[in-house]
Structures are given as C-alpha cells and as structure tokens.
Amino acid sequence: MVKKKRLVTIMLLMFVSAIVFAGCGGSSGSSGDKELTFMFRGGTDEQKAYQAVVKKYEEEHPGVKVKIIVTAADQYATKLRAAITGNSLPDVFYFNPGDVKAYVNSNVLMNLTPYVENNADVDLDNIWKYGVDLYRYDGKMAGQGDIYGMPKDLGPFALGYNKTLFEKEGIPFPDKDKPYTWEEFIKVNQQATKDTNGDGKPDVFGTGFNVQWALQSFVWSNGADWLDASKTKVTIDDPKFAEALQFFADMQNKYKITPSIEEAQTLDTYQRWMKGEMAFFPVGPWDMSTFEKLPFDYDLLPFPAGSTGKSATWIGSLGIGVSAKTKYPEEAAALVNYLTASKEGMQQLVDAKVQIPNLLDMADEWAKDTSTKPANKQEFIDIVEDYGRALPGNYTYNAEWYDLFFTDIQPVLDGKITAADYVKQQQPKMQKLLDKAVEQEKKSQK
C-alpha cells in the first residue's frame, strides 16, 4: 500500500512538473527555447519582409523563438488596447508615438535606454534623431528623456505624379526643388482632367486627396495649424485655416479636378491612380513595393505651397516597444534593436521596398540610387530633414479632439457648408475634448 501511494505521488509530481515546464518553454516544448511574441501590422509585402527579418534574428540568436502575431491595420489599435486591458500584452509590439506618455505613465512600456545606449551594436548618431526623439519621455515632456521605443521607420508623406500622363498631355514635368503655388497646381490639374470616352463626364482626373491625410499639407503651407505653440489651444478658427480647408473643398466643387462622391463610389481615387487615370496622388514609402508594378512611370515632387510659399507635409512613424512585464527583457530589446537599428535587418526591409532606411549612411546611398522607382527618392529624405512635421494628435495625451475634426467634415467637402462656418462651430467642441486630455495627463503624472 505504501509503495502504491509513493508511486501515485511520484506520478503526480511528474505530471505537475511537465505542465509547469511546458508553460515556461512555450510552443517549443522541452527544447528550452525562450519564446517571444511580436505583434505588428502591415500590408502583404511588409508582412513578408518582417517575417524574413524575424527569421534572420532567430538564426543569429539561438535559443530564442519569436511567435508572430499579424493584425489587419484597421483592427490593430483595438486589439492592442484589448491586450493591455486583458493583461496579455505581447513581448514586442508596434505602438503610436502619441501614446508614449500614456503607456509610460500606466507602466505598459519597458524603458529601453540601458539596452540601447549601452549597446555597442546600436549607433544612435546614425539613426534619425527625429525618429528616436518621438519615443523619448522624461515623465513630463515627450521628446526628451529616456527611450521607451525605437522607430520602426519614418514615413514621410510625399506627393507623386504620373509622368506618363504628363508626357501624353504635353504638360511640363514639375520642378522637384520648387513647389507649385495653389494657382499653378489648379491649372495643371485642369489640363490633366479629361473626358476621354466622350460621355460628357471626366474619366481622368487631376487628383483625389483623402482629407484626413492630405489636408495638413494645405493648412500648414498656408501658415495655419490645429494647435497653438503651447499645444493646449485649438486654433482651427484662424482665417488662414478656413482658407486652406475651403481651397481643399473647392478642388472638387469649384474646379472639378477631383472625383465627386458619386464618381468615387464607382472607382475610388486609389484605384484610379493605380490604373493611370489620375495625375497626382500621395505616396508613402510603404507604397513603393506596390507602386513598382504600376502600368505607368511615376515620381515625387513637393506638395503645393500656400501663402507661406513653402511646401509642408507630415512624417508618420510607428514605434516598436517592449512590454514592461516581459519575461525576457534582454531578448525582447535585442529583437527591437535588430528590427530598427541593425544593418542586416534594415537592409532586408529596405530591399523589400517597404520603408526608407532608419540608418543615415544607408539612407544617403539609397536616395542617390535613381535606377529604382521613384527616381526622386531624395524627396522622402527632404521631408524628414526639412519640411515634414508630426501629426497634430501626436502632441497631446490623446487624439480624440483631433479625430473629431474629421468626423463631421463631409458637408464641407460636399459644398453644403462653408469652411469658415465649419471651423467656427467645431472649434469649441474640439477645445472641450483637448481640455479633458490636458487634465487626464496632469492626473496621470501624479
């Protein structure tokens, strides 16, 4: 009887040990590998590129396995919030720079400073300072202090033009060093807008901008902005702001150079660009792999300039951070560094044509190569070095106030309300939400 009890006890201990060991070892079972989870989003080409880089990281870091979690772009933010709320955050993940303050104050992000600044393989002087500073926070001000993420990339939002269409219509190529004025831009667009099938309606258009991603260029180049210098006052009621918004709406309603809502339902502006039926369209580095297959030649130029005479646009970015609760901080930080700061990892991503190089020396050589599309890749670099800015929502504790601006904007685009009336009625609503965000930030710092 004693032998039976002892046998049962031993078997139970072995069973419990097996469960515990399996739980610690992840999906690799008894191999002893440390398993990291990496959650990210991106298009098909970007997914393939990052999966290849992660595989290379595993080869160079024996004993570490990375489980990849890919999420659709429009679902990523929701799933990340759910993971944070449910205490099931991946070890390594993408996040927006505007969330740095909130994530640090709520202990979501691990401080990467010792893993970056004390790493001989990471040369911060050879990485875009603008990109690294997006993920710094000293407890009060973003942009300075410790590093809580590394830039996955910088995404300068440039303007592209259809060179083949220009040649066909006898339109001179734009000057890559001098932006069109708004008036010049309208004239060129009118030359490009055509009814080619004789049905009385245009089927080739000058342009077609998404207001949420292109309005910034027109507002900023006209000397206006969403916020004042203190980032605590909404300034959309500035007449220069209203002028820029009205010009944007007039491209459809007055000048007829962009598809109407009805025309866009038949074929949206992206599809028209892809078919070669549009003269101008925004281009981000993430588009390069897809646009390489366009049935026409394209290149980049500066966005048209308003009253300041200077072009303006935004620089997007995503950070790659580490969960403050990861079991493997060194391995997780090493993965972040490999994806963002290593020559090997960065070369794979650049070769896949999904981003500009994070490394300055690599970016310089990359921009000089005019044999690949777009030939004027220097425009991306100029945006980062000269005239690009962060999106307004990144400056505040949350972007609810900024998002509200675009929620109700359709009547302006349809010509049912003037830009001047819209900004006047929207400003106090946005200010109320911004005040709330300022208060939330103050409370989180206590």
Helices and strands as residue ranges (DSSP letters): H 2-25, G 26-31, E 34-41, H 44-60, E 64-71, H 73-85, E 92-95, G 97-99, H 100-105, H 113-117, G 124-126, H 129-133, E 136-137, E 146-147, E 150-156, E 158-162, H 163-169, H 182-192, H 211-221, H 239-253, H 261-266, H 269-275, E 280-283, G 285-287, H 288-291, E 298-301, E 313-322, H 329-341, H 343-351, H 360-368, H 378-382, I 383-387, E 388-389, G 392-395, H 400-407, H 410-413, H 419-445
